[in-house]
Amino acid sequence: MTSNFFLIPVRSALAFIITAMALLACSQDPPAEIPDVTITSFPEDKRIDVLVGQELFTSYIYPDGLAKPVLFPINVSGEIPLTRGFPLTPRTGERADHPHQVGHWLNYGNVNGLDFWNNPGNPPEGDIDQYGFIEHGEILRKEGGNGKGELVVSAYWKNYQEEVILTEVTTFVFSVQGETRVIDRVTTLTAGQEDVLFTDDKEGMIAIRVARELELPGTGQPLVISPDGDIGEAGENYHGGSTGNYLSSEGIEGDNVWGTRAQWMRMTGSINGRNITLAILDHPENTGYPTYWHARGYGLFSANPLGQAEFSEGREELNMLLPAGEAVTFRYRIVTCSGEILTPAKIDELAEEFTTHIL
């Protein structure tokens, strides 16, 4: 791999000031002292912690039991998790479905015929040739700072014959101002010695599995974690704890956002009596912009630019081909805010800043 793939975002001093001003939109209180962002590696635990002040913001983890590295958990201030705990740290009353949906991740359901999305880490032995997995490589860079930190890592998309399909280099930029915390993710995928075909598939691509409080109110009694740690059917009042709702940049709400295109998607809700905003922002340089959304009421919050035939019911088709040795880059911004609901206008500001200053 050459240094050309070390894609570290370039920000001028002015750009960082603009970011800070946009982030302050989350709170109308007087500006507080900007905390340090600290990034610490624990190689024996296969974990890299990202702290805001003394609080855990998120961890980049790559344990042997997962089929890909993920950010888990993702917390707002007070170390309140926005992400579901199951299956790693299950919490009483939350859904016990889709064990492959852990924290925040990026992968895809059909890469040269291999399913990276649905692999929970232990695919059935007889079906193992149908799956791929992503193996953490190296920490290429980690640097904290006042209000901002950067982590650059490599990874390898493999089949179970240990052949590398894609080499990944991802830059995470973590920034904070007041009650707003932002994760900018820039991921470059480089094909190996063979062409790589991303066949249109609904299972992808950048995703977050949210806490049960952020699920949309629904019906039915899902399987959940019981107080004794077993899995059982939820009670009839399960959905009384669901406060979430989606809103897209196109003004579409609720479950109707699934399979629609939008520049960004906002999820709002309440956890422990605090208003919560969680948003994913697309970037105009991404393939398939504006992305389709694979966002479900049960807690899967995902943007999928590559599943166009699935979402358009065949009216569009992409089937992205990445020739051997060539690369493609995907850029996304994840915004969290505690205590205030970010308005569409504020998210537009953050999207404009992301578009202008993240390469």
Secondary structure, 3 states (H helix, E strand, C coil): CCHHHCCCCCCCHHHHHHHHHHHHHHCCCCCCCCCEEEEEEEHHHCEEEEEECCEEEEEEECCCCCCCCEEEEEEECCCEECECCCCCCCCCCCECCCCCCCCEEEEECCECCEECCCCCCCCCHHHHHHEEEEEEEEEEEEECEECEEEEEEEEEEEECCCCEEEEEEEEEEEEEECCEEEEEEEEEEEECCCCEEECCCCCEEEEEEECHHHCCCCCCCCEEECCCCCEEECCCCHHHHCCCEEEECCCCEHHHHCCCECCEEEEEEEECCEEEEEEEECCCCCCCCCCEECCCCCCEEEEECCCHHHHCCCCCCCCEEECCCCEEEEEEEEEEEECCCCCHHHHHHHHHHHHHHCC
